[in-house]
Amino acid sequence: MIILITNDDGFGSEGIKLLKKVASNFASEIWVVAPDADRSASARSLDYIVKQSIKVNQHSEREFSASGTPADCVIIALYKIMNKKPDLILSGVNFGSNIGDDVCYSGTIGAAMEGAARSISSIALSQTYNNRNKISWRNTEAFAQKIITQLAEIGWPKNTVMSVNFPTTERIKGIEFAGQGEYSTKCNVTFVENLDHSFNLDFHRENTLVVVLKVNSSLEQPEVKPAKTQQNGGPVVADAMSDKRNTYRGEDAREAIENKRTSKDLPKDFKGEVVK
């Protein structure tokens, strides 16, 4: 299996190093093309359209960094660097979760969507944290390989991105497919006036409660349950997203699942394992 790895936290981030280590256990060939700096929240934006010039540095035979966005990196990898099309694109592991309907801001998701738009199976992976200065990758290390290989074996529509989120909790309750939670826009804003009469706005996000929609394989009896806050962990969550399906929220999502409108996007044979 030929794998392309990218991210939005930058070429030197802990998450991408971990993802390369995980992929080395089952990939026959690994390519890394990632931003040369942190490009978080860059979504699926492209720098090359405006800049018309992107610098690429080669670090080893198959490892490169670029001065563009995560989506730029995917395009550069596919059309310039790699000599053959990858079987799978892995984006991450992101520093922070991507479980709400704000995933459209994420460069991690954006890179995976760039791959999916070119009919390449793409998975985005994200790790939540309690302490930004001391993130634990334990659950990613324990579950990433199993989830990636199982998804790859089962397969899913290639125009659909799979987003896998790992909680920080010490005990994993299980693995499940879920709908996206609602993004909260609530935040504390600090207003600071500068001497030149301009001003700075500092935004501080509050802990917000998201809703996880638990989907069974038959999609006949969906169960809606509240998830823990993003910072406090919960189940390992896999979201199925696509440019060609609607993104539902709240009760609309429950109705969509009850009406089986999303069933075609969910691999019915996915086997989640409960860890005691």
C-alpha positions in Angstrom: 0.0 0.0 0.0 1.4 3.4 -1.0 0.5 6.1 1.5 0.7 9.9 1.3 0.9 11.7 4.7 0.3 15.4 5.3 -1.1 17.6 8.0 -1.8 21.2 8.9 0.4 21.5 12.1 3.6 21.5 10.1 6.3 19.1 8.9 8.0 18.9 12.2 4.9 18.3 14.4 4.6 15.3 16.8 1.4 14.2 15.2 2.9 13.7 11.7 5.9 11.8 13.1 3.5 9.5 15.0 1.4 8.9 11.9 4.4 8.0 9.9 5.4 5.5 12.6 2.0 4.0 12.6 1.8 3.8 8.8 5.2 2.1 8.6 3.7 -1.0 10.2 1.5 -1.7 7.1 2.5 0.5 4.2 4.9 -0.6 1.5 5.8 3.0 0.6 5.3 6.2 2.6 5.5 9.7 1.2 5.4 12.8 3.4 4.5 16.2 2.0 3.5 18.8 4.6 3.5 22.5 5.3 6.8 23.9 6.5 5.0 25.8 9.2 1.7 25.6 11.2 -1.2 26.1 8.8 -4.0 25.3 11.2 -7.5 26.5 10.2 -6.5 26.9 6.6 -9.4 24.7 5.5 -9.1 23.7 1.8 -7.5 27.0 0.8 -4.8 27.2 -1.8 -1.8 29.5 -1.7 -0.4 28.8 -5.1 -3.3 30.7 -6.8 -2.4 34.0 -5.1 1.4 33.5 -4.5 2.0 31.7 -7.8 5.2 30.4 -6.2 5.6 27.8 -3.5 9.0 26.7 -2.1 9.5 23.0 -1.6 12.3 21.5 0.5 13.4 17.9 0.3 14.4 16.3 3.6 14.9 12.7 2.5 14.0 10.6 -0.5 10.3 10.7 0.2 9.9 13.5 2.7 9.2 17.1 1.7 8.0 20.4 3.2 6.3 23.2 1.3 5.5 26.8 2.0 1.8 26.2 1.0 -1.4 25.1 2.7 -2.2 21.4 3.4 -4.3 21.3 0.2 -1.4 22.7 -1.7 0.8 20.0 -0.3 -1.6 17.3 -1.6 -1.7 18.8 -5.1 2.1 19.2 -5.2 2.6 15.6 -4.0 0.2 14.2 -6.6 1.2 16.1 -9.6 4.9 16.8 -9.0 6.6 14.8 -6.3 5.1 11.3 -6.4 5.7 9.0 -9.4 2.5 7.1 -8.8 -0.9 7.7 -7.3 -1.2 6.8 -3.6 -3.7 4.2 -2.4 -4.5 6.2 0.7 -4.0 9.7 2.0 -3.6 10.2 5.8 -3.9 13.7 7.2 -2.8 14.3 10.8 -2.5 13.5 13.5 -4.0 16.9 14.2 -3.3 18.7 17.5 -6.9 19.0 18.7 -10.2 17.5 17.7 -12.3 17.8 14.6 -15.8 16.6 15.8 -18.1 19.6 15.2 -19.6 21.1 12.2 -16.7 23.6 12.2 -14.5 21.0 10.5 -14.8 23.1 7.4 -12.2 25.4 9.0 -9.7 22.6 9.5 -6.6 22.2 7.3 -6.4 18.6 8.4 -9.9 18.0 7.0 -9.1 20.2 4.0 -6.1 18.2 2.9 -8.2 15.0 3.1 -11.0 16.6 1.1 -8.4 17.5 -1.6 -7.5 13.9 -1.9 -11.2 12.8 -1.9 -11.9 15.3 -4.7 -9.4 13.3 -6.8 -11.0 10.0 -5.9 -8.3 8.9 -3.5 -9.4 7.3 -0.2 -8.5 9.8 2.5 -8.6 9.7 6.3 -8.1 12.7 8.7 -7.0 11.9 12.2 -7.2 14.1 15.2 -6.2 13.9 18.9 -8.0 15.8 21.6 -6.2 17.2 24.6 -6.7 18.4 28.1 -3.5 20.4 28.4 -2.3 22.1 25.3 1.3 22.1 26.6 1.2 18.3 27.5 -0.7 16.3 24.9 -1.1 12.6 25.3 -0.9 10.5 22.1 -1.5 7.2 23.9 -4.9 6.5 22.4 -3.8 7.4 18.9 -0.9 5.0 19.3 -3.2 2.3 20.6 -6.0 2.6 18.0 -4.8 4.4 14.8 -3.4 1.4 13.0 -6.3 -0.9 13.7 -8.9 1.7 12.6 -6.9 2.8 9.4 -6.3 -0.8 8.3 -9.9 -1.9 9.0 -11.3 1.1 7.1 -8.9 0.4 4.2 -10.0 -3.2 4.1 -13.7 -2.4 4.1 -13.5 0.5 1.7 -15.9 3.5 1.4 -17.0 5.9 -1.3 -13.8 7.7 -2.4 -15.5 11.1 -2.6 -16.1 10.8 1.1 -13.6 11.8 3.8 -13.3 9.7 7.0 -12.5 11.8 10.1 -11.2 9.8 13.1 -11.0 11.5 16.5 -9.1 10.1 19.5 -10.1 11.2 23.0 -7.9 11.9 26.0 -9.8 9.6 28.4 -7.8 6.8 30.1 -10.3 4.2 29.2 -11.8 3.9 25.7 -15.5 2.8 25.8 -15.5 1.7 22.2 -15.4 2.7 18.6 -18.4 4.1 16.8 -19.6 6.0 13.8 -21.2 9.3 14.7 -22.6 12.5 13.1 -20.9 15.8 13.6 -21.6 17.8 16.7 -22.6 21.4 16.7 -19.9 24.0 16.8 -20.4 26.6 19.5 -19.5 30.2 18.6 -19.5 31.2 22.3 -16.2 32.7 23.4 -14.8 35.3 25.7 -13.4 38.3 23.9 -10.7 40.6 25.4 -10.6 44.1 23.9 -7.3 45.9 24.0 -6.9 49.4 22.5 -3.4 50.2 21.1 -1.6 53.6 21.2 -2.2 54.1 17.5 -6.0 53.8 18.1 -6.2 50.4 16.5 -7.3 47.5 18.7 -6.7 43.8 19.3 -9.4 41.3 19.9 -8.3 38.1 21.8 -10.7 35.2 21.6 -10.9 32.5 24.3 -13.0 29.5 23.5 -15.2 28.0 26.2 -15.7 24.3 26.8 -18.7 23.4 24.8 -21.0 20.3 24.8 -21.3 18.5 21.5 -23.8 15.8 20.4 -22.7 12.5 19.1 -25.2 10.4 17.1 -24.6 6.8 17.6 -25.4 4.8 14.5 -26.0 1.1 14.4 -25.2 -1.0 11.3 -28.9 -1.3 10.2 -29.6 2.4 10.8 -33.1 1.5 12.1 -32.8 2.5 15.8 -30.5 5.5 16.1 -29.6 6.5 19.6 -28.8 10.2 20.3 -26.6 10.8 23.3 -24.5 13.7 24.6 -20.8 13.4 24.3 -18.3 14.8 26.8 -16.6 18.1 26.1 -13.9 18.1 23.4 -11.3 18.5 26.1 -12.4 15.7 28.3 -12.5 12.9 25.8 -15.2 10.3 25.1 -15.5 7.6 22.4 -13.2 7.2 19.4 -15.4 8.9 16.8 -15.3 8.4 13.1 -17.3 10.9 10.9 -18.2 10.3 7.3 -18.1 13.5 5.3 -18.5 14.2 1.6 -18.8 17.1 -0.8 -21.8 15.3 -2.3 -24.0 14.9 0.8 -25.6 17.3 3.2 -24.1 18.0 6.6 -26.8 17.7 9.2 -26.9 19.0 12.8 -29.0 18.2 15.9 -32.5 16.9 15.3 -32.0 17.2 11.5 -29.2 14.7 11.8 -31.3 12.3 13.7 -34.1 12.6 11.2 -31.6 12.0 8.4 -30.4 8.8 9.9 -33.9 7.6 10.7 -34.8 8.2 7.0 -31.6 6.3 6.0 -30.4 9.2 3.8 -26.9 8.8 5.0 -26.7 5.0 5.0 -24.8 4.9 1.6 -21.9 6.7 3.2 -21.4 4.4 6.1 -19.5 1.1 5.8 -22.1 -1.3 7.3 -19.5 -3.9 8.2 -17.3 -1.7 10.3 -16.6 -3.6 13.5 -16.0 -1.5 16.6 -14.2 -3.2 19.5 -15.1 -2.4 23.0 -12.1 -2.2 25.3 -12.7 -3.1 28.9 
